Amino acid sequence: MLVLVILWMVICGIAVLVSYPESRRQRRLRKHGRVIKAVCREHLNAEPDGPIRVRCGYWPDPEKGEVRAIVQTYERIPQVGEELRVVYDPEEPRLAENLDLLSKPSYGHGDVIALAIVSGYFLVTAGCVAAYG
């Protein structure tokens, strides 16, 4: 039983560590990001069950030229040449995300969600082992 508990603790730690960098970047965008109009330049994939990735261009500083980033969209797919609103990081302008995605409550909380899911599996497994072990 102790081995199972240690194994689940390691799995919980790995799940949080894997999802933490992306969640941190997302929280930074949500807190410090600036909204800007971008132009859709290209569709990168069109998988029916996943997000559509779009390469877009925007001008946070017109003197430095266009910045390009890849953003995701689930609901509305902009046509090439069409404008969309993105949120970019002023300290690192290449980091951006679709404004619609930032409005989702789960955005920026992937590490917490991963921890909750893995912890739930741990509790169920520990309960089964205790009941039958």
C-alpha positions as CSV (number, residue, x, y, z in Angstrom):
1,M,0.0,0.0,0.0
2,L,2.8,2.4,0.8
3,V,4.4,1.8,-2.6
4,L,1.0,2.7,-4.2
5,V,0.8,5.9,-2.2
6,I,4.3,6.9,-3.1
7,L,3.7,6.1,-6.8
8,W,0.6,8.3,-6.8
9,M,2.4,11.2,-5.1
10,V,5.1,11.0,-7.8
11,I,2.4,11.0,-10.5
12,C,0.7,14.0,-8.9
13,G,4.0,15.8,-8.8
14,I,4.8,15.1,-12.4
15,A,1.4,16.1,-13.6
16,V,1.7,19.5,-11.9
17,L,5.3,20.0,-13.0
18,V,4.4,19.3,-16.6
19,S,1.4,21.6,-16.7
20,Y,2.9,24.4,-14.6
21,P,5.0,26.3,-17.2
22,E,2.1,26.6,-19.6
23,S,-0.3,27.6,-16.8
24,R,2.2,30.2,-15.6
25,R,2.5,31.7,-19.1
26,Q,-1.3,31.7,-19.4
27,R,-1.8,33.5,-16.0
28,R,0.8,36.1,-17.1
29,L,-1.1,36.8,-20.3
30,R,-4.3,37.1,-18.4
31,K,-2.8,39.5,-15.8
32,H,-0.4,41.6,-17.9
33,G,-1.5,41.0,-21.5
34,R,-2.6,43.7,-23.8
35,V,-5.4,43.4,-26.3
36,I,-4.5,44.1,-29.9
37,K,-6.1,43.5,-33.4
38,A,-4.2,40.9,-35.4
39,V,-4.6,39.7,-39.0
40,C,-5.0,36.0,-39.7
41,R,-2.1,34.9,-42.0
42,E,-2.6,31.2,-42.2
43,H,-4.4,28.2,-40.8
44,L,-2.0,25.5,-39.5
45,N,-4.4,22.6,-38.8
46,A,-8.0,21.8,-39.0
47,E,-8.6,18.8,-36.8
48,P,-12.3,18.3,-36.2
49,D,-12.0,17.5,-32.5
50,G,-9.3,20.0,-31.5
51,P,-8.5,23.7,-31.6
52,I,-7.7,25.4,-34.8
53,R,-4.2,26.9,-34.7
54,V,-3.9,30.2,-36.6
55,R,-0.8,32.1,-37.5
56,C,-1.5,35.8,-37.1
57,G,0.4,39.1,-37.4
58,Y,0.1,42.2,-35.3
59,W,2.0,45.4,-34.7
60,P,2.6,46.2,-30.9
61,D,5.3,48.7,-32.0
62,P,4.7,49.9,-35.6
63,E,8.4,51.0,-35.9
64,K,9.6,47.5,-35.2
65,G,7.4,45.8,-37.8
66,E,5.0,42.9,-37.6
67,V,5.1,40.3,-34.9
68,R,3.8,36.8,-35.7
69,A,2.4,34.4,-33.3
70,I,0.3,31.2,-33.3
71,V,-3.0,31.3,-31.4
72,Q,-5.8,28.8,-31.0
73,T,-9.5,29.1,-31.6
74,Y,-12.3,26.8,-30.8
75,E,-15.5,28.6,-31.8
76,R,-14.9,31.1,-34.6
77,I,-12.3,30.5,-37.3
78,P,-11.1,33.7,-38.9
79,Q,-10.5,33.6,-42.6
80,V,-7.1,34.4,-44.0
81,G,-6.8,38.2,-44.1
82,E,-9.5,38.7,-41.5
83,E,-8.9,40.6,-38.2
84,L,-9.2,38.9,-34.8
85,R,-8.4,40.2,-31.3
86,V,-5.5,38.6,-29.5
87,V,-3.8,39.3,-26.1
88,Y,0.0,39.5,-26.2
89,D,2.7,39.8,-23.6
90,P,4.3,43.3,-23.7
91,E,7.6,41.9,-22.4
92,E,7.7,39.1,-25.0
93,P,5.4,40.1,-27.9
94,R,5.7,36.7,-29.6
95,L,3.7,35.2,-26.8
96,A,0.0,35.7,-27.6
97,E,-3.4,34.0,-27.4
98,N,-6.8,34.5,-28.8
99,L,-8.9,36.8,-26.7
100,D,-11.8,34.4,-26.8
101,L,-9.7,31.7,-25.2
102,L,-8.7,33.9,-22.3
103,S,-12.4,34.4,-21.3
104,K,-12.7,30.7,-20.5
105,P,-12.6,30.1,-16.7
106,S,-10.1,27.2,-17.0
107,Y,-7.6,29.3,-18.9
108,G,-4.4,29.6,-16.8
109,H,-5.5,26.9,-14.3
110,G,-4.3,23.7,-16.1
111,D,-1.9,22.9,-13.2
112,V,-4.6,23.1,-10.6
113,I,-7.0,21.0,-12.8
114,A,-4.3,18.4,-13.3
115,L,-3.7,18.2,-9.6
116,A,-7.4,17.8,-8.8
117,I,-7.9,15.0,-11.4
118,V,-4.8,13.0,-10.4
119,S,-5.7,13.5,-6.7
120,G,-9.2,12.2,-7.4
121,Y,-7.8,9.1,-9.0
122,F,-5.5,8.7,-6.1
123,L,-8.4,8.8,-3.6
124,V,-10.4,6.3,-5.6
125,T,-7.5,3.9,-5.9
126,A,-6.5,4.2,-2.2
127,G,-10.2,3.5,-1.3
128,C,-10.3,0.4,-3.5
129,V,-7.0,-0.9,-2.1
130,A,-8.1,-0.2,1.5
131,A,-11.5,-2.0,0.9
132,Y,-10.0,-5.0,-0.9
133,G,-6.4,-5.1,0.5
